[in-house]
């Protein structure tokens, strides 16, 4: 008589429900650790007030619960809703131009009462889903033909163009990068990417002179020479470097930061939350955060490698790249290694839209991981 396959140690104990046993609890614990650490950072950034930490904490646990719920959705379902979700988000980007709320010099948000929704943030995972779905439907025999390129470029170019108009260079770059990663992994010939890289200086010059706004061009100039305008456009990055450098290895201690508490550091709770954190927690805190996110991104890559099916593999890899871009671009920006482009640090920067987007990415990854576990068990 054949024996039934084991369903995991948690089920054999009899007191852990199977849906909970199938969750990647080490990753969830890492996320909870990052989220709780963020509450300390925001509490300090507000000068010992809960005005940011309270709302951020509530949204964090709500979105984490939603991500765990999304883990029950099958990868095939994500494939079916990918193009409709992309279309709805694209319509929302158009609606931003008509109904959007202007804040911080850009028109990027739709006011929903309990949260200001930034549709461009939602496009970061949905562009990955849409491109992955396109290449799943495309016959493999067509992958090296022009028909495999122009529809994907259209999928990427439409939202990226609308986001650039808001204007939001950082988000437009992330949308483009996420889609390009899926194109590369889908098997588009390498020579096309090499040709694009060689043409990048020319295209970059054209974009710099005719596409970017004046303040965006100025930010790039300041990145190349931060001291040329230390009290103007270069003020953010100069104060960020001072905050990070003054923290040393161990930091000044919780609630002992001066750059953020004395308002020298602008946006110390949003885009430059990393500088606020490293002033008080030092290089040690920064390394711990990098290691935590590195473990999460490595897990996402392993999910992609173990996934069965073209859509699941491309989606998981694209979402892993999206999380990497989130972390790396913000850290490079805050440390002066990249121009200031307004990309938040996941689960650390204050804001509901970016938090929701990151949890959506993680929820989709958990759903693919759950299917991987089920198939490997049987």
N, C-alpha and C positions, 0 to 999 in steps of 0.2 A: 504494500500500500504506500502510495506517495504521500509525503508530508506537505502541508501548506507552507508556503514561504513565510519566513519571519517578517513582521512588520516593524521591526525596530525595537530597541530596548525599552523605550518609553511605553509602548503598547503592552509589552510583556509585563510591566509593573502593574498595569491595570488602572492607574489613577491619573494618567496624563492623556487627555483626549488626542486623537490622531491629528486633527488640524493643528494643534499646538506643537505636537511632537515633530511635525514636518517643517517648522520654522527654523531659520538659521539663528539660533539664540545667541551665539557668540557675536554675530554682527549686530543683532538687536541691542545687546548689552553695550557694545561699543557706541552705538548711536545714542543710547540713553546717557552714557558717560559724556559724550560730546554735548548733548542737549543740556544736561545739568551744569556742565562747566560753562556753557554759554550764559546761563542765568546769572552766574557769578560775575562774568564779564560785563553783562548789561547792567547789573545792579551797581557795579563799581562805576561804569561809564555814566550812570545817572547820578553819581555823587551819593550813593547810599539810598537810592529811591527805587521802588518797585515799578515805576511807571512804564518801563520797557520790558523788564523781566517778567512781570505778571502775564501780560498778553502773549509774549513770546513763548512762555512755558505752557500756557493753555493750548496755544496753536500747535506746539510741538507734540504734545501727547495726543491731541486730536488727530493730527496728520500721521503720527506713528501708528495709531490704531487703525486709521484708514489704510495705510500701507500694508499692515498685517492682514487686513480684510481683502485687499487686492491680491494678496498671494494666492487666494482661492480661485482666481480667474485663470482659465486655461490660456496657453499661448495662442491657440487657434482663435480664441475670442479677441485677443489683442489684434491679431491680424485682420479680423473682420471689421473692427471698429477703427482701425488705424487711419484709413483715408477719410471716412466721415469726420473723425475727430480733428484731423488736419484741416479739413474744409471749414468746420465750425470755427476753429481758432483763427484761420485766415480771415473769415468774415468779421470776427471780433477785432482783428487788427485794423480792418477797414473802419469798423465802428469807432475805434479810438480816435480816428481823424475827425469824426463828427461829434462824438459825445465824450471824448476823453477828458480827464482831469489834468490840468497843467500843474506841474510841481517840479521844482529843481531845474527849471529851464527847459523841460521837455514835456510832451504830451504823450504819456505812456500808460495811464491808468484809467480803469473804469470803476467808479465808486459803487460799491454794493452794500454799503452800510456797515456791516461787521468787518469787512475787509476791502482794501483797495486792490482790485485784481489787475495784474499786469499781464495781458494776453501774450506778450512777447516771451515771457518766461515759460508759459505752457508750450510754446512752439519748440522749445529746446528738445523735449522728449518726443513730441509728435512728429518733428521732421525726421527723427531717427526711425520711428514706427512707419511713417509713410514711405521713406526710401527703402526700408527693409521689405515692406509689402510689395513695392514695385518690383524689386529684384527677385522676390519669391515667385511672382506671377510671370516674370520674363523667362522664356526658355533659355537653358544654359547655352544652347547653340548660338544665341543672339548676343551674348555678353560682350563680344569683341567687335560689335557693330555699332554704328552711330545711333541706332534706335535704343541702345542701352545707356546713352549719355544725355541726349537733349531733354527727355522727360524728367530725369532726375535733376538736371540743372534748373529746369523750370520749377520743379517742386521746391528747390532750395532758394532760387532767385526771387520768387514772388514775396515770401515772408521777409527775407533778408532786406529787400528793397523797401518794404513798408516800415520795417523797424529802423532802417537808416533814416527814413523821413521823420521819425518821431522827435529828435534824433537820438539814437542809442547805438553807438558804434560797437561797444563791448558785446551786447546781446546779438547784434547782427553777425559779428564775427563768430560767436559760439554756435549760432544756428547754421552758418555756412560750414564751420569745421565739423559739426556733428554729421551733416549730410555727406560731406566729402569723405569722412572716415568710412561711412557705410559703402559709398561708391568704391573706395579702394579695396575694402575687404570683400566686396561682391565679385571682384575679379576684373575690374576695368583695367585695360593694359597700362603697365607701369610707364611706358613712354609718354603717355598723355600727362601724367603727373609731373614727370621730369620736364616736359615742355612748358607746363604751367609754371613750374618753379623758375625756369629760365626767363619766362615772360613776366614774372612777378615784379621786377624792378620797373619795367615800363608801365605795367598796369598800376603799380603803386604810385608812380609819379603822376599819372593821369588822375587817379583817385584823389591824391593829395591836392592837386591844383583845381579840380573841377567838381569833385563829389563831396569831399569833407567840408563841414562848416568851419568858420573862422576859428572858433574856440577849440575844435578838434585838431586843426593844424597847429594851433598854438600849443596844445598839450604835447604833441609829438616833438615840437621844437624844444619845449621845456624838458622833456625826457632826455633829449640829447645834450642839453645844457641847463640843468636845474637851477644853477646860480644866476642865470640871466634875468630871472624875474622872481626873486625869493619872497617878495611880499604880494605877488599877484598870482598868476597861474601856478607857479612853482611852490606856492606856500604849502599846499597839501602834502606834497611828497617830502619837502624839507622838514616839516614838523613830524611827519611819520618816521623819517629816519632818526630824528632826534629822540623820539619816544622809544623806538626799538633799541637804539644804541645805549640809551641811558638805563635800560633795564638790565644790561649785563647778562650773566649766565643764569642767575637765580631770580632776577627781578627785584623790584622795590618792595614787593609785598602787597597783599590784597588791600584795596582801598587806599594805597599809598602813591598811586600814579599822580603826576602833576600835569603832564601835557593835556590829558583829557579833562581832568577836574578843573583846570584853570582855563579851559576852552581854547588852548593853543592848537589842539588837534581837531580840525573840522571833520564832521561825519565820523566821529569816534565810535559810534554805535552801529554804523551801517557799513559802508565800503571799507573804512579803516579800522574796523573792530579788531583786526589782527594786531595793529600797532598798539591799541589800548591794552589788549591782553598781554603782549610781550613786554610792555613797560612794567607791568606788575608781576608777571610770571616768568619773564626772562626767556633766554634761549631754551632753557629746559622745557618750559611750557610750549614753546613753538615746536620743538622736536617731538614732544608727546603728541601734539595735534597732528603733525605730519605723519607720524607712525600710525595713528588711529585711522586717518583717512587712507593712508597707504594700504592698510590691511583690508579696508572696505573695498577699495578699488581692485586689489588683487583678488578678493573673493568674487567680484563681478566678472573679472577676466576668466576665472576658473569656471564660473557659471556658463560663460560663452563657449569655452572649450568643451564643456560636457554636454552642451545643448544638442538636441537632435532636431533636424529640420532647418532649412535655410533661413526662414524668417526668425526663428528663435535665436540662432547663432548671431545673425547680423544685428538683431535688436539688442541682445545682451552686450555685444561688443561695442555697439554705438553708444549705449547708455553708460558703459564703463568709461568710454572716452569723454562723454559729456561731464561726468563727475570729475574726471581728471582735469578737464579744462576749467571747470568751476574753481577747483582748489588752486591749480598752478597759476592761472591768470591773476587771481586776486592776490596771491602771495607775491608774485613777481611785481605786480602793480604797487603794492604797499611798500615793498623794499626798494623801489626805484629801478627794477630790472625791466620794466615794461611801462608804456604810457598809461596814464590814468584813464581807464575806459569804463568804469562803473560796473564791474562784475562783483557781486557779493561773495563772501566766504560762506560756503554751505553750513547751515545750522549754527553759525556764529554771528553773522551779520543780522541785525534786526530787520524783519520784514516777512510778511505772511506769504507773498507770492513766490519768492524764491524758496522758502521752506516747503511750501506745497509742491513745487516742481521737483525738488530733490526727493521728497518722500514718494512722489509718483514714480520717479525713476527707480527708487529702491523697491517699491511695491511690485513693479513689473518684473524686476530682477528676481524678487522672491518667488513670484509665480512661476517663472522659468526654472528656478532652482528647485521648487517643489516637484515639478514634473520630472526633472533630472533624477531626484531622489527616488521617486516612485518607479521609474523605469529601471534604475540600477538595482533596486530592491528585488524587482520581479525577474 
